[in-house]
Amino acid sequence: MYKVFVNEKKLLLSKQPEKLEKQLSYENFSTLEMAIDLLENTSVKELNVFGENIDEIWTEFQKLFKIIEAAGGIVNNENKDILFIKRLGKWDLPKGKMEKNESREESAIREIEEETGLKNVELLTFINTTYHIYVERNGEKILKCTYWFEMNFNGKDTSKPQIEEGITEVAWKNKHQIENEVFPSTFKNIKLIIKDFWNTKN
C-alpha cells in the first residue's frame, strides 16, 4: 500500500478497495491519470486506486512524474522531545534533497545538521518513506520520496535556524505540544510519519 499526498489530499494505492471518498479500480495507465486529475481539479479530498498487482500500479504511477529523493529525521533528545523547524509559517521536520553519490543515511544527517545547527546527531533506524506530489514553476510534476530515520541527540544544544533556507525557528516539542501546536500547523505527511514513529514505540 502506498499513501501519496497531492496538495494535502490523500491518494491511496492498494491491493484491496479501501473505504475512502472515491474509489477507482485500476485498469491501465489512464486510471492513474484520472486519479491525479480528480485530486488536482475537483473537490475530491481522498481517493483510492486499487488493483491486485500493486507493484505494477506503483511502477506505472511513477512514470507520471520526475522523481526527487530526499531524507530527513525524527530527532529525539534525552527527554524524548522531537526537534522541529518552522518554515513559511508551518512546522516541519528537518529534511532535504539527497545529493549525488550520497546515501540516504548521510543525506539525512547532513540535512539535519544544516537546517538545525546541531552537530553529532546519532542515526538509529529507518522509520518509513513518505510521498507527495507538487508542480515546479516550469509545470513539471514532481513525486518527492522522503526517507525518514530515527535519530538521537545528547550533546550540547547548538540549534539555530538555517535562515537562508527560509527556516525561522528550531524548537524541541514534547508529545502534548506536538498534538496541540504542531499537528494543527503542519503537513499531513509529517503527521503520518510521526504517528508511524510513535506506533513503533508502543
C-alpha positions in Angstrom: 0.0 0.0 0.0 1.2 3.5 -0.9 -0.1 6.8 0.5 0.7 9.8 -1.7 -0.4 13.4 -0.9 -1.5 15.6 -3.7 -1.9 19.2 -2.5 -2.6 17.7 1.0 -5.3 15.4 -0.5 -4.8 11.6 0.0 -4.2 9.2 -2.8 -4.1 5.6 -1.6 -2.8 2.8 -3.9 -3.8 -0.6 -2.6 -4.5 -4.2 -3.5 -8.0 -4.2 -1.9 -10.6 -1.4 -2.1 -10.4 0.9 0.9 -13.3 3.0 2.3 -12.3 6.4 1.0 -14.5 9.2 -0.5 -13.8 7.9 -4.1 -12.6 4.6 -5.5 -11.2 3.6 -8.9 -10.4 0.1 -9.9 -7.0 0.0 -11.7 -7.4 -0.8 -15.4 -4.4 0.9 -17.0 -2.2 3.9 -17.0 -5.1 6.2 -17.7 -6.8 5.2 -14.4 -3.8 6.9 -12.6 -4.0 10.0 -14.8 -7.7 10.2 -14.0 -7.0 9.9 -10.2 -4.5 12.7 -10.2 -6.8 14.9 -12.3 -9.7 14.3 -9.8 -7.5 15.3 -6.8 -6.0 18.3 -8.5 -9.1 19.7 -10.2 -12.2 18.7 -8.2 -13.4 18.8 -4.6 -12.5 15.2 -4.0 -10.3 15.1 -0.9 -9.3 11.4 -0.8 -9.2 8.7 -3.5 -8.3 5.0 -3.6 -6.9 3.3 -6.7 -6.9 -0.5 -6.1 -5.7 -3.5 -8.1 -4.2 -6.9 -7.5 -0.7 -6.1 -8.8 0.3 -3.2 -6.5 3.9 -3.3 -7.8 2.8 -2.8 -11.4 0.5 0.1 -10.3 3.3 1.8 -8.4 5.7 1.4 -11.3 3.2 2.9 -13.7 2.4 5.7 -11.3 6.0 6.8 -11.0 6.1 7.2 -14.8 3.8 10.3 -14.4 6.5 12.2 -12.6 10.1 13.3 -12.2 11.3 11.5 -9.0 13.1 13.5 -6.4 14.6 11.7 -3.4 15.0 13.4 0.0 16.0 12.3 3.5 15.3 13.6 7.0 14.9 12.6 10.6 12.8 12.5 13.7 15.5 13.6 16.3 14.9 12.8 19.9 16.7 14.4 22.9 17.2 12.7 26.3 13.7 13.9 27.3 12.2 12.2 24.2 11.2 15.6 22.8 11.2 15.8 19.0 13.1 18.5 17.0 11.1 20.7 14.6 11.8 23.5 12.2 9.4 26.3 11.2 9.3 27.4 7.6 6.8 29.5 5.8 4.6 29.6 9.0 4.4 25.8 9.2 6.0 23.3 11.5 8.1 20.7 9.7 10.7 18.0 10.3 14.3 18.7 9.1 14.8 17.1 5.7 16.2 17.9 2.3 17.1 16.7 -1.2 19.7 13.9 -1.5 23.0 14.9 -3.3 24.7 12.8 -5.9 26.5 9.7 -4.6 25.2 10.3 -1.1 23.5 7.5 0.9 20.1 8.1 2.5 21.7 8.0 5.9 24.4 10.5 5.0 21.8 12.8 3.5 19.5 12.7 6.5 22.4 13.6 8.9 23.7 16.3 6.7 20.3 18.0 6.2 19.5 17.9 9.9 22.9 19.4 10.8 22.5 22.1 8.1 18.9 23.0 8.9 19.0 22.9 12.7 22.7 23.7 13.5 23.0 20.6 15.6 26.2 18.5 15.5 27.0 14.9 16.1 23.4 13.6 15.6 23.3 9.8 16.1 21.4 7.9 13.4 19.5 4.9 14.7 17.0 3.1 12.4 14.9 3.7 9.3 11.3 4.5 10.0 9.4 4.8 6.7 9.1 6.7 3.4 6.5 9.4 2.7 5.4 10.6 -0.8 4.0 13.8 -2.0 3.4 15.5 -5.4 4.0 19.1 -6.3 4.4 21.1 -9.5 7.5 23.0 -10.4 7.3 26.6 -11.8 8.0 25.2 -15.2 5.0 23.0 -14.9 6.9 19.7 -14.4 5.2 17.3 -11.9 7.4 16.0 -9.1 7.0 12.9 -7.0 9.1 13.5 -3.9 10.1 10.4 -1.9 11.4 11.3 1.6 13.2 8.6 3.6 12.8 9.1 7.4 15.2 7.9 10.1 15.0 7.9 13.9 17.9 9.8 15.5 19.2 10.7 18.9 20.9 13.8 20.2 22.5 14.1 23.6 25.1 16.8 23.0 25.3 20.5 23.7 22.2 22.2 22.1 23.6 24.4 19.4 20.4 24.5 17.4 19.7 27.6 15.3 17.6 28.0 12.2 19.1 28.0 8.7 17.8 31.4 7.7 18.9 31.2 4.1 16.6 28.2 3.6 13.6 30.2 4.9 13.7 28.5 8.4 12.6 30.9 11.1 12.7 28.7 14.2 14.1 25.5 15.6 12.3 24.0 18.6 12.1 20.8 20.7 8.5 19.8 21.3 7.0 17.2 23.7 4.1 14.9 22.8 1.5 17.3 24.2 3.0 20.3 22.3 3.2 18.2 19.1 -0.5 17.2 19.3 -1.7 20.8 20.2 0.7 23.1 18.5 2.5 21.2 15.7 -0.3 19.0 14.2 -2.7 21.9 13.6 0.0 23.7 11.7 1.9 21.1 9.7 1.6 18.8 6.6 -0.3 15.5 6.5 2.9 13.7 5.6 4.6 15.0 8.8 1.6 13.8 10.9 1.8 10.4 9.2 5.5 9.8 9.8 5.3 11.0 13.5 2.3 8.7 14.1 4.2 5.8 12.4 7.2 6.6 14.7 5.0 6.7 17.8 3.4 3.4 16.8 6.8 1.7 16.7 7.5 2.9 20.2 4.3 1.5 21.8 
